[in-house]
Amino acid sequence: MKFLEGKLDDIAAGREAPLSRRDLTDILESGPGIDGPLFRAASAVLGRNSGPGVYLRGIIEISNACQKNCFYCRLRRDNPGVARYRMNSREVMEALTHGWNAGLRSFLLQSGERLGGDFIEEVCAILAECRSRWGDSVRMVLSLGELPADVLDRLREAGGSRYLLRIETSDRGLYDRVHPCDGIHDWSARDACLRHLRATGWQTGSGVLIGFPWQTASVLAGDLEYLVDLDIDMCGMGPWIEHKDTPLDKVREQAPPRARRVSLTLRMIALLRILMPDINISATTALQTLDEEGLEKGLEAGGNVFMPNLTPPGYRADYNLYEGKTAVADDLESMITEGRKRCESVRRLLVLGDPGDPLHYGRRLATEGWMSGGAAPGDAIGGRG
């Protein structure tokens, strides 16, 4: 314990102190005494790199239809209790315009994993309209699941800037245990999709599910190493929350208690901040669902992105991935006002009018040679993360 605290104190002071796989595992398994040194180190790393800014990313859940059948997700294909929906272009643009007028400059279009050609065409049309209206002043983030390389390329050409695809777990055996073996749930295909995104100039995001049955601290340490190896630009990871309409609910007693899942999530955020100082890390809705101070705690652990929900109220109830998904006020301005107060309570600054490009992305492009002739196609580099 003292050895780990010493390393974390060195990191907080700006001295080099690499964390091994064993160190990561031990920190995740340690008692509550490690949290103070860990969060101080993560906060110091964040302050030296990205500063106190917290950036807004407005979520619009454009469809809950999904071809996948993941055992932990209520929106899984075979759940007959879900009323499926798909927002039309007008509804999506109205939500985007509302967010734009309130000062948001980063928007996440999220859906279940679906491959219909008409759906992709509609998303491309929305991206093109956003580019026409707002140019390079916004970042359009997509989270539509695994898609073929040519489809991802079309989405990028249409105006997509960032893509979020959670690997869920880096452990292939554990991945297979929480997904059906039916040919469309393949860890290698998901990994290949992430690597294609990264190689073709997307701001690439991933993340993992934390605290579900059979997961160990060693597996979580491996997840951190996987995200570092993938060299992601942004991360969204949160605690597993059970839902009675999922197969994994049948073994919920094999998962850690909810308070432990919150603790593990905060430690994962802090450790990833230390390992990847200049990426964007979200304080996720799932974290806020299990802990009413989840936003504040996520920011203190090293997060720097807050995600208000812009989905029209009539659709929100049908996008409940898990039990107790946190409810938010319908009024965006009230959400921003409340978010600003909550950020200030932990000495952080809510930033409007800035898409919050992660510093890591610009540095990565420069290192890889993209910027010898300018930024990657369709990007404007220079925001802060």
Secondary structure as GFF3:
##gff-version 3
##sequence-region A 1 385
A	DSSP	alpha_helix	2	12	.	.	.	ID=ss1
A	DSSP	alpha_helix	21	29	.	.	.	ID=ss2
A	DSSP	three_ten_helix	32	34	.	.	.	ID=ss3
A	DSSP	alpha_helix	35	49	.	.	.	ID=ss4
A	DSSP	beta_strand	53	56	.	.	.	ID=ss5
A	DSSP	beta_strand	58	63	.	.	.	ID=ss6
A	DSSP	alpha_helix	89	101	.	.	.	ID=ss7
A	DSSP	beta_strand	106	111	.	.	.	ID=ss8
A	DSSP	alpha_helix	117	134	.	.	.	ID=ss9
A	DSSP	three_ten_helix	135	137	.	.	.	ID=ss10
A	DSSP	beta_strand	139	143	.	.	.	ID=ss11
A	DSSP	alpha_helix	149	158	.	.	.	ID=ss12
A	DSSP	beta_strand	162	164	.	.	.	ID=ss13
A	DSSP	alpha_helix	172	177	.	.	.	ID=ss14
A	DSSP	alpha_helix	187	199	.	.	.	ID=ss15
A	DSSP	beta_strand	203	206	.	.	.	ID=ss16
A	DSSP	beta_strand	209	210	.	.	.	ID=ss17
A	DSSP	alpha_helix	217	230	.	.	.	ID=ss18
A	DSSP	beta_strand	234	235	.	.	.	ID=ss19
A	DSSP	beta_strand	238	239	.	.	.	ID=ss20
A	DSSP	three_ten_helix	247	254	.	.	.	ID=ss21
A	DSSP	alpha_helix	258	275	.	.	.	ID=ss22
A	DSSP	beta_strand	280	281	.	.	.	ID=ss23
A	DSSP	alpha_helix	285	290	.	.	.	ID=ss24
A	DSSP	alpha_helix	294	300	.	.	.	ID=ss25
A	DSSP	beta_strand	305	306	.	.	.	ID=ss26
A	DSSP	alpha_helix	313	316	.	.	.	ID=ss27
A	DSSP	three_ten_helix	317	319	.	.	.	ID=ss28
A	DSSP	alpha_helix	332	344	.	.	.	ID=ss29
A	DSSP	beta_strand	349	351	.	.	.	ID=ss30
A	DSSP	alpha_helix	359	368	.	.	.	ID=ss31
A	DSSP	three_ten_helix	370	373	.	.	.	ID=ss32
###
